[in-house]
Amino acid sequence: MTYRTIVFAYDGSAEGQAALAEGIELARLVGARCHLLAVMAVPREAKYAQVVVPEDCLDEDCARTRRILQEGIERFKDAGLEVDGVIRVGEAAPVIGEYASEVEADLVVVGHRRRGPLDRWWHGSVGHSLLDSLPCSLLVAMPRSEEANG
């Protein structure tokens, strides 16, 4: 399988940064076209009820997501790679799957946050959710032992 187009789902976390580093190296090796995706979550208040979310809350979330995306774009530039950056709004797994289909991705790169079984059950796992919905391969970058320990 050739990875011509790679989508990087990036949230700015330590795990996301590690996945970005690993994925950038892979993209450089295979000469892939790169797409950086930052997903802005739907505010909790708006998920379960028809609630008006204050605009300043959305503005803060938007500004934070823009900063995360720009940080990721800079990492690609520092590595000598071009990347298209985009922000989408919604639940992470479905948005990532839709975007991967849209750009005809061959691979999606995500980070992994180690958690206990109860926490994973309660909060879910983006990587696990993607396994059943992606139209392409998935690289889940695992944190190195020194990264996992702090």
Backbone as JSON, one array per atom type, in Angstrom:
{
  "sequence": "MTYRTIVFAYDGSAEGQAALAEGIELARLVGARCHLLAVMAVPREAKYAQVVVPEDCLDEDCARTRRILQEGIERFKDAGLEVDGVIRVGEAAPVIGEYASEVEADLVVVGHRRRGPLDRWWHGSVGHSLLDSLPCSLLVAMPRSEEANG",
  "N": [[0.84, -1.19, 0.0], [0.57, 2.18, -0.85], [1.08, 5.27, 0.64], [-0.24, 7.96, -0.36], [-1.75, 10.14, 0.32], [-2.17, 11.67, 3.36], [-3.99, 12.14, 6.31], [-3.81, 14.05, 9.17], [-5.03, 14.0, 12.31], [-5.26, 16.39, 14.65], [-4.89, 17.6, 17.92], [-3.37, 19.14, 19.56], [-2.49, 18.1, 21.98], [-0.09, 16.38, 24.13], [0.08, 13.74, 23.27], [-0.96, 14.03, 20.72], [0.99, 15.68, 19.6], [3.18, 13.93, 19.6], [2.23, 12.01, 17.81], [2.05, 13.57, 15.54], [4.75, 14.15, 15.05], [5.72, 11.55, 14.48], [4.12, 10.88, 12.27], [4.8, 12.92, 10.46], [7.41, 12.25, 9.87], [6.98, 9.81, 8.52], [5.44, 10.76, 6.35], [7.33, 12.34, 5.07], [9.16, 10.37, 4.29], [7.67, 8.85, 2.42], [6.78, 10.73, 0.66], [4.23, 11.93, 0.81], [1.1, 13.68, 0.3], [-0.1, 16.06, 2.52], [-2.6, 16.57, 5.0], [-3.82, 18.53, 7.54], [-5.94, 18.26, 10.22], [-7.99, 19.87, 12.49], [-10.29, 19.37, 14.98], [-13.03, 20.98, 16.2], [-14.81, 20.63, 19.02], [-18.31, 20.13, 19.55], [-19.95, 22.3, 21.72], [-20.64, 21.14, 25.03], [-23.05, 22.01, 26.15], [-24.65, 22.35, 23.96], [-24.94, 19.86, 22.88], [-26.83, 18.05, 24.02], [-29.17, 19.39, 24.41], [-31.36, 21.93, 23.19], [-29.78, 24.59, 23.33], [-28.76, 27.92, 23.61], [-25.57, 28.8, 22.95], [-23.23, 30.94, 24.42], [-21.7, 33.49, 22.42], [-19.08, 34.33, 23.02], [-17.97, 32.11, 24.18], [-17.87, 30.32, 22.03], [-16.17, 31.82, 20.42], [-13.81, 31.77, 21.95], [-13.25, 29.0, 21.91], [-12.91, 28.69, 19.16], [-10.69, 30.37, 18.66], [-8.75, 29.04, 20.18], [-8.66, 26.58, 18.83], [-7.8, 27.46, 16.32], [-5.21, 28.34, 17.02], [-4.03, 25.88, 17.75], [-4.16, 24.55, 15.28], [-2.5, 26.23, 13.73], [-0.08, 25.9, 15.08], [0.44, 23.22, 14.48], [0.7, 23.4, 11.68], [3.03, 24.91, 11.52], [4.88, 23.05, 12.46], [4.96, 21.23, 10.34], [6.0, 22.93, 8.35], [8.51, 23.47, 9.48], [9.6, 20.98, 9.14], [9.97, 20.93, 6.49], [7.82, 20.34, 4.85], [4.81, 20.66, 2.93], [1.48, 21.49, 3.85], [-2.06, 21.2, 4.03], [-4.29, 22.92, 6.02], [-7.14, 22.56, 8.08], [-10.15, 23.37, 9.84], [-12.75, 21.71, 11.44], [-16.07, 21.25, 12.73], [-17.58, 19.32, 15.26], [-18.26, 15.93, 16.39], [-15.34, 14.11, 17.06], [-14.52, 11.51, 15.84], [-16.49, 10.88, 13.71], [-16.19, 13.24, 12.15], [-13.49, 13.16, 11.42], [-13.49, 10.81, 9.87], [-15.24, 11.57, 7.78], [-13.79, 13.7, 6.65], [-11.46, 12.36, 5.85], [-12.53, 10.74, 3.84], [-13.37, 12.73, 2.08], [-10.94, 13.92, 1.17], [-9.83, 11.76, 0.04], [-8.08, 10.06, 1.51], [-5.3, 7.92, 2.19], [-4.31, 7.16, 4.54], [-4.84, 7.76, 8.0], [-3.61, 9.59, 10.71], [-3.43, 9.45, 14.17], [-3.09, 10.31, 17.66], [-2.52, 8.51, 20.76], [-3.97, 8.27, 23.9], [-3.15, 6.96, 26.9], [-5.33, 5.22, 29.02], [-7.36, 4.01, 31.7], [-9.58, 1.09, 31.77], [-12.22, 1.76, 32.67], [-12.33, 4.55, 32.39], [-11.92, 4.71, 29.62], [-14.21, 3.38, 28.74], [-16.18, 5.13, 29.68], [-15.57, 7.64, 28.49], [-15.03, 6.98, 25.89], [-13.2, 6.21, 22.84], [-11.44, 7.78, 20.38], [-9.71, 6.66, 18.46], [-10.52, 3.95, 18.52], [-13.19, 4.2, 17.7], [-12.78, 5.09, 15.11], [-11.83, 2.85, 13.79], [-13.98, 1.36, 12.79], [-15.12, 3.08, 10.98], [-13.5, 4.4, 9.13], [-12.39, 5.03, 5.75], [-9.95, 4.13, 5.04], [-6.52, 3.24, 5.92], [-5.33, 3.27, 9.36], [-3.15, 4.9, 11.53], [-2.21, 4.66, 14.73], [-0.46, 6.4, 16.83], [1.61, 5.42, 19.35], [2.43, 6.5, 22.64], [5.8, 6.9, 23.69], [7.57, 5.18, 26.31], [8.86, 6.99, 28.06], [7.46, 9.32, 27.44], [4.88, 8.63, 28.18], [5.15, 8.45, 30.9], [5.41, 11.02, 31.72]],
  "CA": [[0.0, 0.0, 0.0], [1.29, 3.44, -0.91], [0.39, 6.36, 1.34], [-0.09, 9.17, -1.16], [-2.46, 11.22, 1.01], [-2.26, 11.38, 4.79], [-4.71, 13.09, 7.17], [-3.34, 14.1, 10.55], [-6.02, 14.56, 13.22], [-4.37, 17.02, 15.62], [-5.59, 18.35, 18.97], [-2.41, 19.91, 20.34], [-2.09, 17.41, 23.2], [1.22, 15.74, 24.06], [-0.09, 12.56, 22.42], [-1.13, 14.53, 19.36], [2.29, 16.16, 19.14], [4.0, 12.75, 19.32], [1.7, 11.41, 16.58], [2.42, 14.47, 14.45], [6.18, 13.92, 14.77], [5.85, 10.24, 13.84], [3.47, 10.95, 10.97], [5.57, 13.8, 9.59], [8.55, 11.46, 9.4], [6.45, 8.89, 7.54], [5.05, 11.54, 5.17], [8.56, 12.74, 4.4], [9.73, 9.17, 3.68], [6.88, 8.37, 1.29], [6.42, 11.86, -0.21], [2.76, 12.04, 0.83], [0.38, 14.94, 0.4], [-0.5, 16.09, 3.93], [-3.76, 17.37, 5.41], [-3.9, 18.65, 8.99], [-7.33, 18.49, 10.63], [-8.28, 20.17, 13.89], [-11.73, 19.25, 15.18], [-13.56, 21.77, 17.31], [-15.94, 19.88, 19.58], [-19.58, 20.81, 19.8], [-20.03, 22.57, 23.16], [-21.5, 20.2, 25.78], [-24.37, 22.59, 26.36], [-25.42, 22.26, 22.73], [-25.06, 18.47, 22.44], [-27.96, 17.3, 24.54], [-30.36, 20.22, 24.51], [-31.32, 23.07, 22.29], [-29.36, 25.68, 24.18], [-27.97, 28.94, 22.94], [-24.23, 28.88, 23.54], [-22.74, 32.32, 24.29], [-20.73, 33.65, 21.34], [-17.69, 34.44, 23.5], [-17.52, 30.74, 24.4], [-17.51, 29.82, 20.71], [-15.0, 32.58, 19.98], [-12.65, 31.23, 22.68], [-12.97, 27.67, 21.35], [-12.42, 28.89, 17.8], [-9.34, 30.92, 18.74], [-7.88, 27.97, 20.67], [-8.51, 25.61, 17.75], [-6.94, 28.1, 15.31], [-3.83, 28.3, 17.53], [-3.59, 24.5, 17.64], [-3.94, 24.28, 13.86], [-1.32, 26.97, 13.28], [1.08, 25.23, 15.68], [0.68, 22.03, 13.67], [1.19, 23.83, 10.36], [4.43, 25.32, 11.7], [5.7, 21.84, 12.59], [5.16, 20.73, 8.99], [6.93, 23.85, 7.68], [9.84, 23.22, 10.05], [10.08, 19.7, 8.58], [10.12, 21.09, 5.05], [6.66, 19.76, 4.16], [3.62, 21.48, 2.74], [0.29, 20.88, 4.45], [-3.31, 21.95, 4.02], [-4.87, 22.89, 7.35], [-8.57, 22.83, 8.1], [-10.88, 23.18, 11.1], [-14.13, 21.23, 11.29], [-16.8, 21.24, 14.0], [-18.41, 18.14, 15.49], [-17.67, 14.83, 17.14], [-14.06, 13.84, 16.41], [-14.44, 10.33, 14.96], [-17.22, 11.05, 12.44], [-15.61, 14.34, 11.37], [-12.24, 12.66, 10.85], [-13.86, 9.87, 8.82], [-15.8, 12.33, 6.65], [-12.72, 14.45, 6.01], [-10.6, 11.39, 5.18], [-13.22, 10.38, 2.6], [-13.39, 13.92, 1.22], [-9.63, 14.13, 0.54], [-9.41, 10.45, -0.46], [-6.89, 9.7, 2.28], [-4.82, 6.54, 2.25], [-3.92, 6.92, 5.93], [-5.14, 8.77, 9.01], [-2.7, 9.5, 11.85], [-3.94, 10.0, 15.43], [-2.33, 9.95, 18.86], [-3.21, 7.63, 21.71], [-3.84, 8.63, 25.32], [-3.35, 5.76, 27.75], [-6.34, 5.39, 30.06], [-7.87, 2.76, 32.26], [-10.77, 0.58, 31.1], [-13.42, 2.5, 33.05], [-12.24, 5.86, 31.75], [-12.1, 4.51, 28.19], [-15.62, 3.06, 28.55], [-16.98, 6.32, 29.97], [-15.29, 8.73, 27.56], [-14.87, 6.48, 24.54], [-11.88, 6.29, 22.23], [-11.52, 8.22, 18.98], [-9.05, 5.65, 17.64], [-11.38, 2.76, 18.43], [-14.35, 4.57, 16.88], [-12.35, 5.21, 13.73], [-11.59, 1.54, 13.2], [-15.16, 0.89, 12.08], [-15.72, 4.08, 10.1], [-12.58, 5.0, 8.16], [-12.3, 4.43, 4.43], [-8.53, 3.92, 4.77], [-5.74, 2.72, 7.05], [-5.22, 4.12, 10.54], [-1.93, 4.8, 12.33], [-2.4, 5.17, 16.08], [0.89, 6.55, 17.37], [1.67, 5.11, 20.78], [3.45, 7.28, 23.35], [6.98, 6.17, 24.17], [7.45, 4.99, 27.76], [9.24, 8.22, 28.77], [6.38, 10.28, 27.22], [3.74, 8.17, 28.96], [5.42, 8.68, 32.31], [5.5, 12.44, 32.02]],
  "C": [[0.88, 1.24, 0.0], [0.45, 4.51, -0.21], [0.65, 7.66, 0.59], [-0.69, 10.38, -0.45], [-2.66, 10.82, 2.46], [-3.01, 12.51, 5.49], [-4.17, 12.94, 8.58], [-4.43, 14.75, 11.38], [-5.23, 15.08, 14.43], [-5.15, 17.86, 16.61], [-4.65, 19.15, 19.87], [-1.93, 19.24, 21.61], [-0.68, 16.83, 23.03], [1.16, 14.5, 23.17], [-0.24, 12.95, 20.96], [0.18, 15.03, 18.77], [3.22, 15.0, 18.79], [3.54, 12.09, 18.02], [2.07, 12.26, 15.37], [3.88, 14.25, 14.06], [6.38, 12.6, 14.02], [5.27, 10.26, 12.42], [4.22, 11.82, 9.98], [6.77, 13.05, 9.03], [8.11, 10.47, 8.32], [6.1, 9.63, 6.24], [6.28, 11.96, 4.37], [9.16, 11.54, 3.65], [9.0, 8.74, 2.41], [6.47, 9.48, 0.32], [4.92, 12.09, -0.3], [2.29, 13.5, 0.81], [-0.24, 14.96, 1.79], [-1.68, 17.03, 4.16], [-3.82, 17.34, 6.93], [-5.31, 19.06, 9.37], [-7.4, 18.75, 12.12], [-9.8, 20.15, 14.03], [-12.13, 20.04, 16.41], [-14.83, 21.07, 17.78], [-17.17, 20.76, 19.69], [-19.65, 21.07, 21.29], [-21.02, 21.62, 23.84], [-22.92, 20.71, 25.92], [-25.26, 22.39, 25.14], [-25.65, 20.82, 22.3], [-26.4, 17.86, 22.79], [-29.25, 18.12, 24.66], [-30.24, 21.35, 23.5], [-31.07, 24.31, 23.14], [-28.57, 26.66, 23.34], [-26.64, 29.05, 23.67], [-23.72, 30.3, 23.35], [-21.64, 32.42, 23.23], [-19.3, 33.74, 21.83], [-17.11, 33.07, 23.78], [-17.06, 30.14, 23.07], [-16.26, 30.52, 20.18], [-13.73, 32.06, 20.65], [-12.26, 29.87, 22.13], [-12.36, 27.79, 19.96], [-10.98, 29.41, 17.82], [-8.35, 29.85, 19.2], [-7.62, 26.95, 19.56], [-7.63, 26.17, 16.63], [-5.47, 28.07, 15.73], [-3.25, 26.89, 17.4], [-3.27, 24.16, 16.18], [-2.67, 24.98, 13.36], [-0.03, 26.36, 13.83], [1.45, 23.98, 14.87], [1.24, 22.37, 12.31], [2.67, 24.23, 10.45], [5.35, 24.1, 11.81], [5.95, 21.21, 11.22], [6.16, 21.61, 8.24], [8.35, 23.63, 8.17], [10.46, 21.93, 9.51], [10.26, 19.77, 7.07], [8.98, 20.51, 4.23], [5.55, 20.79, 4.01], [2.43, 20.74, 3.34], [-0.9, 21.8, 4.26], [-3.9, 21.81, 5.41], [-6.33, 23.28, 7.31], [-9.13, 22.58, 9.5], [-12.29, 22.73, 10.74], [-14.75, 21.18, 12.68], [-17.63, 19.96, 14.09], [-17.71, 17.14, 16.37], [-16.45, 14.34, 16.37], [-14.1, 12.68, 15.42], [-15.23, 10.5, 13.66], [-16.63, 12.14, 11.55], [-14.32, 13.88, 10.7], [-12.54, 11.71, 9.69], [-14.39, 10.58, 7.57], [-14.7, 13.08, 5.9], [-11.77, 13.52, 5.26], [-11.22, 10.94, 3.86], [-13.15, 11.51, 1.59], [-12.06, 14.11, 0.47], [-9.04, 12.85, -0.03], [-8.09, 10.01, 0.18], [-6.58, 8.22, 2.17], [-4.51, 6.15, 3.69], [-4.39, 8.08, 6.79], [-4.21, 8.52, 10.18], [-3.35, 10.18, 13.06], [-3.01, 9.59, 16.56], [-3.18, 9.08, 19.77], [-2.92, 8.09, 23.13], [-4.13, 7.39, 26.14], [-4.32, 6.09, 28.88], [-6.76, 4.03, 30.56], [-9.16, 2.34, 31.56], [-12.04, 1.35, 31.42], [-13.45, 3.86, 32.37], [-12.48, 5.74, 30.25], [-13.57, 4.19, 27.88], [-16.47, 4.32, 28.68], [-16.82, 7.39, 28.9], [-15.15, 8.27, 26.11], [-13.44, 6.67, 24.04], [-12.04, 6.68, 20.76], [-10.9, 7.16, 18.08], [-9.91, 4.42, 17.44], [-12.59, 3.04, 17.54], [-13.98, 4.64, 15.4], [-12.17, 3.87, 13.04], [-12.78, 1.06, 12.36], [-15.7, 1.88, 11.05], [-14.79, 4.65, 9.04], [-12.58, 4.27, 6.82], [-10.85, 4.06, 4.06], [-7.84, 3.34, 6.0], [-5.64, 3.76, 8.17], [-3.9, 3.85, 11.25], [-2.23, 5.45, 13.67], [-1.0, 5.2, 16.7], [0.85, 6.37, 18.88], [2.73, 5.97, 21.44], [4.6, 6.38, 23.78], [6.88, 6.11, 25.68], [7.83, 6.25, 28.52], [8.18, 9.3, 28.61], [5.18, 9.91, 28.09], [3.92, 8.44, 30.44], [5.6, 10.15, 32.67], [6.58, 13.05, 31.26]]
}
